[in-house]
Amino acid sequence: MKYITTINDKQYEIDIDAQGNIKVNGEPRSVDFLALDSTLYSVITDKSSLQVVIEDNNGSYNIQVEGRLFEGHVLDERAMLLSQRRGSVGGGSGEVKSPMPGLIVGVPVEIGQAVFKGQTVVILESMKMQNELKAPVDGVVQTIHVQKGQTVDKGALLVIIAPPA
């Protein structure tokens, strides 16, 4: 089965055959993937051994690897084709939500500030790690719903970015 996986706007084609062999963008990969609990996984490849936290966030996935936070989307071939036809692949809402509960340790942007896609807009501390939450789209910071020192729940709306005028 082929899956189209997008992680931080970079797309990968992952093909898993009936024997469990994996190809990423056509290249064979050796991967051992073991669930340790509902969100914690052990991933062993030819080059490294990692502990990865993966949380489902309403159809997108928050992936934490070695203190770095990534956002990912996974679609099979059929779902990808339907999304492309609807025009829903690649579009961002401009909303930055908390991927996990935590403490806001920084908001390096201001209302009215122009930001670019991928720019850090909030720094969230969770599980003793700081995670830089990035702007999902280019635009202007319209509202900021949090401040430094505030605790937030998973899914809390932090910042809204409006498209540039």
SULNOR-V914812 format. One line per field, one symbol per residue. ss: DSSP state (@ for helix, = for strand, . for the rest). phi: phi as a letter, one per 40 degrees, with the letter a starting at -180 (. if undefined). burial: + if it has 9 or more other C-alpha atoms within 8 Angstrom, else -. A space follows every 50 residues. Layout:
ss->???
phi->???
burial->???
This chain:
ss->.======..=======.....===..===.=====....======...== =======..======..=========@@@@@@@@@@........===... .=====.......==....=======..======....======...... ==....======...
phi->.cbbbbbfgbbbbbbbcccgcbbbfgbcbcbbbbccacbbbbbbbdbabb bbbbbcbfgbbcbbbfgbbbbbbbbcdcccccccccgccgcbcgcbbcca cibcbabcbbdgccbbdgccbabbcafgbcbccbccacibccabcbadgc cbcdgccbabbcdcc
burial->-++++++----+++++----++++----+-+---+---+++++++----+ ++++--+--++++++---+++++++++--+--++---------+++++-- +++++++---+--++++--+++++++---+++++++++++++-+--++-+ -++++-+++++++--
